Structures are given as structure tokens and as C-alpha cells.
Amino acid sequence: MELQPRVFTSWRAVHGTDVSLDGRLRLDALARYLQAAAEGDLVSAGYSSTYDWVVRRCAVRVDSYPRLGQRVRVRTFCSGIGPRWAERTTTLAAGDGEAELVRAVAVWAAVDRASGRPCPLGPDFHRVYGPSAAGRTVSVRLSHPRPPAPEGQPGAGDPWPLRSADFDVSGHVNNAVYWAAVEDTVTALGWLPAAAEIEYHRPALPGCEPRLLTSAAPGEAWAWLLNGGRPLASARLSAR
């Protein structure tokens, strides 16, 4: 029996803990919506694996920011597969039949729980999520530039301390926390990004002392979260 392409749908109400001072959905809250949808999809599909997932990059396009009190439909599906990673596309809309407010495309790598190294997805994953990927392959390659020298040296940027609540069960800083650093960058810009892309270079572990380095020009900005001068994550923001 041929399986139909899988699309998982859920609904979220935008609460006060999710928004900025002006009532728009923050990017770090959006990242939590995306993660909750992905986890909900795995549970709904009855899919379990012997490996964990680590996000490598996530690109977001915003046509209109969800607002406080709005109820949004969240739809997510596997849109591409690689040897040891997969792409997930997630959309937010104001309701059934309504135009998209936000579209996010994220690439997640499968990593062995014991070694932390990338591992094959396995036949069960292809059985459940292969139909929606429809043979489309994706790359996990990162493309963001390194921080500009000499700013990318140890001590560059402003301290951006981590809290115990920022770490998840894997012992790494949760990916949504990096988006909180992007939110700090947005606050200083004076304009809202219509597109944002974040790339994760290495995990932030207990004992890290991150520093946030930013660079802005009209309509475009960059942010790097650094530890000892080495990037943990980088983000590009664009007004269009």
C-alpha cells in the first residue's frame, strides 16, 4: 500500500510570553513553535528512532508577523532528505484557507546518541517521511561568512550570558535560545526583518561564555554568537 505524503497540522494561540513589546511574535518564540510542531509530528506518526536531531540551519520568510491573541495554524512536513539529515518546512497561517504569514525551512541532522556523530536516517524514516520529500535531496552545507577580523577574536562583541534554563535534555543550548540573540539584534535595528537565516556551527555547552557580535547596514544585518572567538551560530537578517 502506497503511503500518502505526510503533513502534520496543529494550532497555536499567540500568548503574552511569545511577543515583543509591540505585540508581534518574537523569533525565539517562533523557533519554539517550529520545534513543538516537529516533535508533535514525530509523536503523531508513531515514529521513534535510536538517534537524536540537531538543527543545522533554519531560514525564515515573514510576510506578516503573527500578533498577540491571534490563533495560527501550523503545518509541517518533510520537504527533502539527505544521507544523514532531512529538511522540514513549516508554515504559519491565520486560519484554514488563509495566506501564509510565515514559512520556515530547517535542516536537521541525525546524530548518534552515544557518539554525537551523524548517522544514517534508516528505512523507517524513509517509509514515514519519504513520500512527502518526493525524492528531493538537500544539502547540510553551511554558507555564512566568519565574523570580520579582528572583531572575530576572543573578547570581541558583548557578553551574552547563558542560563541553566537555556539547556535542554541533550546538554546543549536549545536552538530557540540562539534566536533570542537574534531578537536582541533586531531590537537595535529600527526595522523588522522579512527574512532571517540562522546557521549552527557548534553546540553551546555548559561553561561556554558567549559574546554577541553584530554588523548592520541599511536593510541587512549580521549577528554572530561567539565563544572564545569561534562561532557557535551566525544569523543573516534582511528587510526583504
Buried (B, 14 or more C-beta within 10 A) or exposed (E): EEEEEBEBBBEBEBEEEBBBEEBBBBBBBBBBBBBBBBEBBBEEEEBEBEBBBBBBBBBBBBEEBBBBEBEBBBBBBBBBBBEBBBBBBBBBBBEEEEEBBBBBBBBBBBBBEEEEEBBEBEEEBBEBBBBBBEEEEBEBEEEBEEBEEEBBEEEBBEEBEBEEEBBEEBEBBBBBBBBBBBBBBBEEBEEBBBBBBBBBBEBBBEEBEBBBBBEBEEEBBBBBBBBEBEBBBBBBBEEE
